[in-house]
């Protein structure tokens, strides 16, 4: 449904239930569905293997500089702002911070 013409995957690429799909299976699908498949070797940036898993881990751990190095650009997120129940205003309220924490609801 994506009308892909070329799919590039990493050397450890797996997909599907229990990660049973592999490069050979994707390549075979490409032959029957009319798209090319290629695989590239992994590489490192500043001692970190470049992968989506490593980017997610860096973001979860707040290592924004590592995430930026792996992505080749600063991490960003976009979406449409939604109005919520205004509960963030009550988080962490103190006399010094009467409005609590600013929060943001995004629709992707």
Buried (B, 14 or more C-beta within 10 A) or exposed (E): EEEEEEBEBBEEBBEEEEEEBBBEBBBEBBEEEEBEBEBEEEEEEEEBEBBEEBBEBBBEEEBEEBBBBBBEEEBEEEEEEEEEEEEBBEEEEEEEEEEBEEEEEEEE
